[in-house]
Amino acid sequence: MNRLQDKVAIITGSTGGIGVGIARLYAAEGAQVIVCGRRAEKGQAVVDAITAEGGKASFHAMDITVPESIEKLVEDTVNTYGRIDVLVNNAANVGLKDGRMDEVTLEMWDDIFTSDIRGPFYVTKCVLPHMRKNPQGGSIVNIGSMAACGGDLGATAYACAKAGVDALTKSVALQYGKDNIRCNCVRPGLIVTPDNEGRIPQVLKDIFLSNIMVNRYGCPEDIGHACVYFGSDESAYVSGQVITVDGGLNSHVPTVAQFRAIGSRTW
């Protein structure tokens, strides 16, 4: 359990949902975890849980939509720990279904783009100078979304913003690879968390499960394990990659669930 031993890791949006799973796995693998987000009470609860398990963590308040808040997070982390080895850009707007093109207002579009692509861009921009000074370089892990895999009936702004995360990943990997900085992206599928479980209708869960290739929904730890790999030295030769962790949901033609239901292999 030492895959991230003594690495200093910022995990944005780690006061709830997927971010908690990532933070706890990072700490279990030996990282010094900076838990950050807007909800101080929940963030401290994550820190307390990690330290109770023998891990190392601290909380820093941060609002992904406020540049000064991001700058303060990075500055305080470097002043306290001397460096930043890993950045996990997880913070994002949780309002997934913003609507169809004709329903999305400019305000909705701007709100989602501010949190879901401008935010990760600016955290990365602030962290990069410190990673470039680090003899060991660094690893940036962006959390994207399967919404970027194709069109949808809604979530137009969200899908476009998350597609931007895919492109940001490849640009950072290309531009800073020679500085020993890697950048990869993890696209979650349907991840059921304590924060969203009560809000996902059973009919939606059933539709997803009929198309997922394994026999369960995803959990935060599924994303956390992928993030551990990308943050660790095991992935030293992996950069610019976008991996979808969705139980195989996007690995097949869209008619699979229907064919399976009628016992047919093909048309």
Secondary structure, DSSP 8 states (H G I E B T S, - for coil): --TTTT-EEEEETTTSTHHHHHHHHHHHTT-EEEEEES-HHHHHHHHHHHHHTT-EEEEEE--TT-HHHHHHHHHHHHHHHS---EEEE-----------TTT--HHHHHHHHIIIIIHHHHHHHHHHHHHHHSTT-EEEEEE--GGGGS--SS-HHHHHHHHHHHHHHHHHHHHHGGGTEEEEEEEE-SB--TTTGGGS-HHHHHHHHHH-SSSS-B-HHHHHHHHHHHHSGGGTT--S-EEEESTTTTSS-TTHHHHHHTT-S--
